[in-house]
């Protein structure tokens, strides 16, 4: 991760935004120095394209934090690629025992639970009647249960196993809603030229927005803020 980068744009704000997106950080995590200001233009450069250059330097503690985070993510990915099948089976059993006990003690008895090992991950799908209480507002309860299942799955094993929980096909339905939102907001941003900051979303949901608009010719996206209030910003290119 570089400690500093040079970013360019037609305005100072545009140059800063591009730099923040490249570093994947927020404004309070860097020191900013304007190298070439849009106001300082000579007579001979008046016909040249307007370019503003800024230097963004990660503050020392932020750079260390980012490096630690990247090293942790690399280690986790490495561990995921070398998962023992025995660990996957133990994790699957752990999840099944927990869910059987949890769901049998809930108010809803009419349900079906499928637990599968797919691509070294464990996919859990729960279907049934009136399971909205397990999903919650925009999936907040579902995501909390998924976090609990991840902890239970990784109990007494050496591997780092990822658990993906879906209830009543909520994630696919939510994906469709978010993709439609991304397209709608992108059209508004393209028309007005004003950037739009979306509501806080989980990393999974932010990725849906970024992926949907990554090939757009008119807008760009980046995330700002800290978890759990991290948001996607959609702005015009």
N, C-alpha and C positions, 0 to 999 in steps of 0.2 A: 504494500500500500504506500503510494508516494506521500511524502510529507507536505508537498505543495504542488500545485498545477497552475498553468496559465490558461485562462478561459476567455473566449471572445464572443462578442454579441453586438447588436446594433445599438444597444443602450447598456448602461451600467447594470441595471437590474437584470436584463436578459443574460448578460455575461455571467453574473453571479449565480443566477438560477441554473444555467448550464453547468457551471462548475460544481455546485452543490449536488446536482444530479449525478455527475460523473464520479464524485467522491462518495455519493450515497450518504450524505450527512445533512444535518440542519445548520442554519446560519450561525447559531450560538456555539457551534463546535469548531469554527474556523476564524482565523484572522484574515481580513480582506484589505488588499492594497490595490488601488486603481493605478494602472501603468500608463494607459492612454485614455484620456477622457474625451467624451463626444463633444465637449465645448471647446477643446483646444484643437482647432483645425486651421491650418495655414491656407493662404490664398491659393497656393499651387495644388493643395490636396482637396479643394472644394468640390471637384468633380469626381473624386475617388469615392468608392463605397465607404460608408461610415462604419468604422470598426472601433469598438471599445475593448481594451484588454484589462483584465484584472488578475491578480495573483491571489489564490486561496491557499492558505497554509493551515494545516491541521494543528490545533493546539496540542502540546506535548502529551498531556494526559489523555486526550481524545484519541490520538494516534495509537497510544499503547492499548487503549481499550478496544479499538477496532482490530488491531493485530491479534489481541487475545481472542476476540470473537471469531475472527477468520480461522485461527488455529484450532479453536474448539470445533467449528463447523467442519473443517477438513478432517479432524480426528473422528467426528461422529460419522461422516460419510465413509471413511475408511472402515470403521467398525461395522457399518451397515453392509458393506460389500463382502464381509467375511463372517456372516452370521451362520452359526452352527444349526443344522436342521433340528438337532435335539433341543436347542434353546427355543426354537420356534414352536416346537410341540409343547414344551413346558409352558411357554407364554400363552399359547392357545388354551391349554387346560386351566391356567390361572384365570383367564378371562371368562371362560365358560362357567367355572365354579362361582365366580363373583356375580355374573349376570343372572344365573339361575336363582341365586339367593336374593339378589336385589329385586328382580322383576317379580318373583313369586311373592315377595312381601309388599309389593306395590298395590295400588288400588286397581290396576289394570291386569287382568289375568289372561285376556285374549291377545296373545302375541306370538310371533315366530322369530327366532334369533338364529342367524346363520353366521358362522365364524370360519373364514377361509384364509389360507396362506397364499398370498399373491405377490410375486416378485420380491420375496424376502420381507414383505410387510404383512401385517394381519389386518384383514378387512372384516369389519363387523357390520352386519345389516340387520336392523330390527324393524319388523313390520307388524301391523295390528290395527286395532280400532282405538281412536281417541288417544293417540300418543303425543299429542301436542305439548303436554306438560313435560315431556322428556326433551323436547326441542327448545322451548322457551322463546323469548323475544329475539328474533333474527338469529336463532341458533346458539344463544349464549349458554343455555343449559346443556345442549348437545356437546358444545365445545368443552364444557367443564367435565362432563362425563367422559369424553375422550381423553382428557388429561388424566383423570383417575384411572382409566383403563390402561393407559400407557405406563403408569407407575406400577400397577398390579402385574402387567405383562412382564415387566423387567425385574420382577422380584426374584431373587435367588438365581439369576443367570448372569453370564459374563458378557453377552452381546447387548447391543443397543438396538432394540426393536421398535419400529414405528407402528402405531395402531391408528387405523382410519375408521371412524365410526360414522355410519349414516342411519338415519331413522326415517322411514316412510319416503325414501328417495328425496329427502329435503335438500341435500347438497346439489343435486342436478337441477332441481327447481330453482334454488337460490342462484345457481350459476346463470341460468337463463335470465333471471331478473336483473342481475348485475351486468350482464353483457348488454341487455337492452338499455339499461341506465347509462352505460359507457357510451353507447352509440348516440343516445339522445343528448347527453351533455357535450360530447365532441362536436355535434352539429351546432349547438348553441355557442360554444367557444369559437368555432370557425367563423360563425356569423358575426358575433359581437367583438371578437378579439380579446375578450376579458377572460382571465383564467378562473377556474372554478375549483374550490376545495371541497371534496366530498366528506361525508361523515366518517368518524373513526371506524376502521374495519380490522378484522384479523388479517394475519399475513396471507392466509389462504385466499381470502376474498380480495385483498389488494392485488394479488397475483393474477386473478381473473381479469380485473380491470386493465392492468398493465399488458397482459397477453392479448386481450381483445383489441387494444389500440396501438400495439407495437408497430404495426405496418401502416399506420395512418399517414397520409401525406400532409395532413393539415394540423394535427395536434401532437403533443408529446406529453408524457406522464412522468411523475416522480413522487416519492413519498416524503412526508415531513412529520416531525413530532416524535414522541417517544411512546412505546407501548404502555398501556393498552389504548392510547389515544392517537396512534399513528394514522395519518390520512393520506389519501391519494390526491394529488393536484394535477388537473388537466389544463394545459395552456397551449396557446396557438404557436405553431412553428414560426 
